[in-house]
Amino acid sequence: MLVLGNGLQATIVGVRGGLEAMSQEIIGLIMSAYFVGFVLGSVYIPGLIQQVGHVRTFAALASIASAAALGFVIFVGPFPWVMLRAVTGACFAGMVIVTESWLNAGTTRDRRGRVLAVYSLVFYAAWAGGQPLLNVAPVDGFVLFALVSVLFSLALVPITLTRTGVPGVVEADRADLKRLHQISPLGLIGAFALGLSVGAFWGMAPTFGQRIGLTEAEISIFLMLPLIGALLLQWPLGWVSDLVDRRWIILGACSAAAVCASGLMLTWDVRPFPFYLLVLLLGGFAMPVYSLCVAHVNDQIDTGEVVAAASGLILVYGLGSALGPFAASVVMGQFGPAGLFAFMSAILGLFAIYGLWRIGVSAAPDKGRKESYVSVPQTSHAVLPLHKHSPQRTPGKRAPR
């Protein structure tokens, strides 16, 4: 319910912003505000959970997010929307932390991999499933924002009625960025580059679709396809990366994504098959690269550092995501809607070149230390103890009832 509502809201805000005659740069700023709020929420909300408990924190944040969803149609304007998106991002981060720490508490070591795989599947499927809801009612009305509010409110039901015990709070144990750079410059730069490019897409794709004349039904398909591509290709890419030097798969996936983005610059007015196929492949190649970067870092660290390193990568990814939408909106303002894919192609292409240079100057990780690939959603540090290569005990303290 949470991801359905959040995915739908991001699309609505982008499309409605265009209908309200907001500039691309203003929409980019609004979309970047969400990721700023998400990063801040992931840093500070664990302390709130520690003070008042999981259920109360989730209930408070869901109520605020539900109210904020209605605020978009009550207070229509750039400044209120920037604030509302930042508040939504912080609330979503907190609710995700509560959910993921609960999953950690109820999962034994031998089931971690399966639970994380199912969680990733549900996350991406719900995100994709939220896009067709754009067609339920007109974007220029009240109903879609009310639907988001309803979904956030319904997410409260299973949490508040649960009879299970209260889990411990998974505290943010992040590796120092200097240490991360020493471990794997490719992984650190990759997380930031993926945040920039993928964040730019999810922030500005609704505006792109609207500016090139897609209908609302076409925009929902356009935004659903990259998630389907990610679901289809993440496991094949991960499986191949376990067999060879993982850096080549990272480089190849980024290069393929850059080519797809370049192709979209040229085929956006040739619909539907070439355009939609390239969008599917763009998501399929780009979105799994973050998990490949995490796996590459894991190949070079001790088991006890898995959670701290991956948590640091999530933070870097979030910082990139906060910059991506606004940066892409500036490029779109200069070069038109296709500037979104020019921005993505440039970022992904430069990272691929950097990856090729890293392969030339550094040896591949020791095969004896190589761990198997695990798909990791780009959500919060609380999901990381579910990683099957993490330490046996989940860090954190028990919250008050």
C-alpha positions in Angstrom: 0.0 0.0 0.0 2.8 2.3 0.9 4.7 1.8 -2.3 1.6 1.9 -4.5 0.7 5.3 -3.0 4.2 6.7 -3.2 4.8 5.6 -6.8 1.5 7.0 -7.9 2.0 10.4 -6.1 5.4 11.0 -7.8 3.8 10.5 -11.2 0.8 12.7 -10.4 2.9 15.6 -9.1 5.0 15.6 -12.2 2.1 15.6 -14.6 0.0 18.0 -12.5 2.9 20.4 -12.2 2.9 20.6 -16.0 -0.8 21.3 -16.1 -0.3 24.1 -13.6 2.2 25.7 -16.0 5.2 25.1 -13.8 8.6 25.3 -15.5 10.7 22.2 -15.9 13.3 23.6 -13.5 10.6 24.1 -10.8 9.3 20.6 -11.3 12.8 19.3 -11.0 13.3 21.2 -7.8 10.1 19.8 -6.4 11.1 16.2 -7.3 14.6 16.7 -5.9 13.0 17.9 -2.6 11.5 14.4 -2.1 15.0 12.8 -2.2 16.4 15.4 0.2 13.6 14.6 2.6 14.2 10.9 2.2 17.9 11.2 3.0 17.2 13.4 6.1 14.5 11.0 7.2 16.7 8.0 6.9 19.3 9.8 9.1 17.0 11.2 11.9 13.9 9.0 12.1 15.6 6.0 13.7 16.1 8.2 16.8 12.3 8.9 16.8 11.6 5.2 16.6 13.9 4.6 19.5 12.0 7.2 21.6 8.4 6.3 20.9 8.4 2.9 19.2 7.7 1.4 15.8 3.9 1.5 15.8 3.5 5.1 17.0 6.2 6.3 14.6 4.6 4.5 11.7 1.2 5.8 12.6 2.4 9.4 13.0 4.3 9.4 9.7 1.5 7.7 7.7 -0.9 10.3 9.0 1.4 13.1 8.0 2.0 11.6 4.6 -1.7 11.1 4.1 -2.4 14.8 5.0 0.5 15.9 2.8 -1.1 14.1 -0.2 -4.2 16.2 0.2 -2.1 19.3 0.7 -1.0 19.2 -2.9 -4.5 20.1 -4.1 -5.2 22.5 -1.3 -2.0 24.5 -1.6 -1.1 24.6 -5.3 2.2 26.3 -5.9 6.0 25.7 -6.2 7.0 26.5 -2.6 4.2 24.5 -0.9 4.9 21.6 -3.2 8.6 21.6 -2.5 7.9 21.4 1.2 5.2 18.8 0.8 7.5 16.6 -1.3 10.3 16.9 1.2 7.9 16.0 4.0 6.6 13.0 2.0 10.1 11.8 1.4 11.0 12.0 5.1 7.8 10.2 6.1 8.3 7.4 3.5 11.9 6.9 4.6 10.7 6.5 8.2 7.9 4.1 7.3 10.2 2.0 5.2 12.7 1.8 8.1 9.9 0.5 10.4 8.8 -2.1 7.9 12.3 -3.3 7.1 13.4 -3.5 10.7 10.3 -5.6 11.4 11.2 -8.0 8.5 14.7 -8.3 10.1 13.3 -9.2 13.5 11.2 -12.0 12.1 13.7 -13.5 9.7 16.1 -16.3 10.6 19.6 -16.4 9.0 18.7 -19.3 6.7 15.8 -17.4 5.2 17.4 -14.0 4.7 18.0 -14.4 1.0 14.5 -15.6 0.2 12.9 -12.9 2.3 15.0 -10.1 0.7 14.2 -11.5 -2.8 10.4 -11.5 -2.0 10.6 -8.0 -0.5 12.4 -6.7 -3.6 9.8 -8.3 -5.8 6.9 -6.8 -3.9 8.6 -3.4 -3.8 9.2 -3.2 -7.6 5.9 -4.9 -8.5 3.9 -2.4 -6.3 5.9 0.5 -7.7 5.0 -0.7 -11.2 1.4 -1.4 -10.2 1.0 2.2 -8.9 1.5 3.7 -12.4 -1.8 2.4 -14.0 -3.7 4.1 -11.2 -3.0 7.3 -13.0 -5.9 6.5 -15.2 -8.5 6.1 -12.4 -9.4 9.8 -12.5 -8.4 13.1 -14.2 -5.0 14.4 -13.0 -6.3 18.0 -12.7 -8.9 16.9 -10.1 -8.9 15.9 -6.5 -9.6 12.1 -6.7 -6.0 10.9 -7.5 -4.5 12.8 -4.6 -7.3 11.5 -2.3 -6.5 7.9 -3.6 -2.8 8.4 -2.5 -4.1 9.6 0.9 -6.3 6.5 1.2 -3.4 4.2 0.3 -1.1 5.8 2.9 -3.9 5.5 5.5 -4.6 1.8 4.6 -0.9 1.0 5.1 -1.6 1.8 8.8 -4.0 -1.2 9.2 -1.6 -4.2 9.3 0.9 -2.3 11.4 -1.5 -1.1 14.1 -3.3 -4.4 14.3 -0.3 -6.7 14.5 0.1 -8.9 17.5 3.8 -9.7 16.9 6.6 -8.4 19.2 8.3 -5.1 18.7 11.6 -5.4 16.7 14.9 -3.8 17.5 15.8 -0.5 15.8 18.5 -1.1 13.1 20.8 1.8 13.7 22.7 3.4 10.8 26.2 1.9 10.9 27.7 3.6 7.8 31.2 3.2 6.5 33.2 6.4 6.2 33.1 7.6 2.6 36.9 7.7 2.6 37.0 4.1 3.7 34.4 3.2 1.0 36.6 4.9 -1.6 39.6 2.9 -0.5 37.6 -0.3 -0.7 36.0 0.3 -4.1 36.2 3.6 -5.9 34.0 2.0 -8.7 31.3 1.0 -6.2 31.2 4.5 -4.6 31.2 6.5 -7.8 28.7 4.0 -9.3 26.2 4.5 -6.5 26.4 8.2 -7.0 26.1 8.0 -10.8 23.2 5.6 -10.5 21.5 8.0 -8.1 22.0 10.9 -10.5 20.7 9.1 -13.5 17.9 6.9 -12.1 16.8 9.7 -9.8 16.6 12.0 -12.8 14.4 9.6 -14.7 11.9 9.0 -11.9 11.8 12.7 -11.1 11.4 14.0 -14.6 10.0 11.2 -16.7 6.3 12.3 -16.1 7.2 15.8 -17.3 9.0 14.3 -20.3 6.0 12.2 -21.2 3.7 15.2 -20.9 5.9 17.5 -22.9 6.1 15.1 -25.8 2.3 14.7 -25.9 1.8 11.3 -24.3 -1.6 10.6 -22.9 -2.0 9.8 -19.3 -2.5 6.1 -20.2 0.7 6.2 -22.2 2.6 7.9 -19.4 1.6 5.2 -17.0 2.8 2.5 -19.4 6.0 4.5 -20.0 6.7 4.6 -16.2 5.8 1.0 -15.7 8.1 -0.6 -18.3 11.4 0.3 -16.7 10.3 -1.5 -13.5 9.3 -4.5 -15.5 12.6 -4.5 -17.2 14.4 -4.3 -13.9 12.4 -7.4 -12.6 13.3 -9.3 -15.8 17.0 -8.5 -16.1 18.3 -8.1 -12.5 18.7 -11.9 -11.9 20.3 -12.8 -15.3 22.8 -9.9 -14.8 23.5 -10.9 -11.3 24.0 -14.6 -12.3 26.5 -13.7 -15.0 28.3 -11.3 -12.7 28.9 -14.2 -10.3 30.8 -16.1 -13.1 33.1 -13.4 -14.3 34.8 -10.2 -13.1 31.8 -8.3 -11.9 33.2 -5.0 -13.1 32.7 -6.0 -16.7 29.0 -6.6 -16.1 28.7 -3.2 -14.4 30.5 -1.6 -17.3 28.4 -3.5 -19.9 25.1 -2.8 -18.2 25.9 0.9 -17.9 27.0 1.1 -21.5 23.8 -0.6 -22.7 21.7 1.7 -20.6 23.6 4.7 -22.0 22.9 3.4 -25.6 19.2 3.0 -24.7 19.1 6.5 -23.4 20.8 7.8 -26.5 18.3 5.9 -28.6 15.4 7.4 -26.7 16.7 10.9 -27.7 16.2 9.9 -31.3 13.0 7.7 -31.2 10.8 9.5 -28.7 8.5 10.6 -31.6 8.4 7.1 -33.1 5.9 5.3 -31.0 5.0 2.8 -29.7 7.3 -0.2 -30.3 10.9 1.2 -30.5 10.2 3.8 -27.8 8.7 1.4 -25.3 11.2 -1.3 -26.0 14.1 1.1 -25.3 12.4 2.3 -22.1 12.0 -1.4 -20.9 15.7 -2.1 -21.7 16.8 1.2 -20.1 15.3 0.2 -16.7 16.4 -3.4 -17.2 20.0 -2.4 -17.6 20.3 0.7 -15.3 18.3 -0.2 -12.2 20.2 -3.5 -11.3 23.6 -1.8 -11.5 23.2 -0.5 -7.9 22.9 -4.0 -6.6 25.9 -5.0 -8.8 27.9 -2.2 -7.2 27.0 -3.4 -3.7 28.0 -7.0 -4.7 31.3 -5.7 -6.1 32.0 -3.9 -2.8 31.1 -7.0 -0.8 33.7 -9.0 -2.8 36.4 -6.8 -1.2 35.4 -6.5 2.4 35.0 -8.6 5.5 31.6 -10.0 6.5 31.4 -7.7 9.4 31.6 -4.7 7.1 28.8 -5.7 4.7 26.0 -3.7 6.4 28.1 -0.6 7.1 29.4 -0.5 3.5 26.1 -1.0 1.8 24.5 1.6 4.2 27.1 4.1 3.1 26.3 3.3 -0.6 22.6 3.9 0.0 23.4 7.3 1.5 25.6 8.2 -1.6 22.8 6.9 -3.9 20.3 9.1 -2.1 22.6 12.2 -2.4 22.8 11.5 -6.2 19.1 11.1 -6.4 18.6 14.5 -4.7 20.7 16.2 -7.3 19.5 14.2 -10.4 16.0 15.6 -11.0 16.9 19.2 -10.7 20.1 18.8 -12.8 18.1 17.0 -15.5 15.4 19.7 -15.5 18.1 22.3 -16.2 19.3 20.3 -19.2 15.7 19.8 -20.4 15.2 23.5 -20.1 18.1 24.1 -22.5 17.6 21.3 -24.9 14.0 20.3 -24.7 12.4 17.1 -23.3 15.0 14.9 -24.9 17.5 16.5 -22.6 16.4 14.1 -19.9 17.9 11.2 -21.8 20.9 13.2 -22.9 21.6 13.8 -19.2 21.2 10.1 -18.4 23.3 9.0 -21.4 26.1 11.4 -20.4 26.2 10.3 -16.7 26.0 6.5 -17.5 28.5 6.8 -20.4 31.0 8.7 -18.3 30.7 6.1 -15.5 31.2 3.3 -18.0 34.4 5.1 -19.2 35.5 5.4 -15.6 34.8 1.7 -15.0 36.9 0.8 -18.0 39.8 2.9 -16.6 39.4 1.2 -13.2 39.6 -2.2 -14.8 42.8 -1.1 -16.5 44.6 0.2 -13.4 43.4 -2.3 -10.7 43.3 -6.0 -10.5 40.0 -8.0 -10.2 38.9 -9.0 -6.6 40.2 -12.3 -5.4 37.8 -15.0 -6.7 38.1 -16.8 -3.4 36.5 -13.9 -1.6 33.7 -13.4 -4.1 30.2 -13.6 -2.8 27.1 -14.4 -4.8 24.9 -11.6 -6.1 22.0 -10.4 -4.0 19.3 -7.9 -5.3 19.2 -5.0 -2.9 16.4 -2.4 -3.1 17.5 1.2 -2.8 15.4 1.9 0.2 17.1 2.2 3.6 19.9 0.9 5.8 17.3 -1.2 7.7 16.9 -3.7 4.9 20.6 -4.5 4.8 20.8 -7.1 7.6 18.6 -9.2 5.5 21.5 -9.5 3.1 22.6 -13.2 3.3 26.3 -12.2 3.6 25.7 -9.9 6.6 26.7 -10.8 10.2 24.5 -13.3 11.9 23.1 -10.8 14.5 21.0 -7.9 13.5 22.4 -4.7 15.1 20.1 -2.3 17.0 18.2 -1.9 20.2 14.7 -3.0 21.2 12.2 -0.1 21.0 9.7 0.6 23.8 6.2 -1.0 23.4 
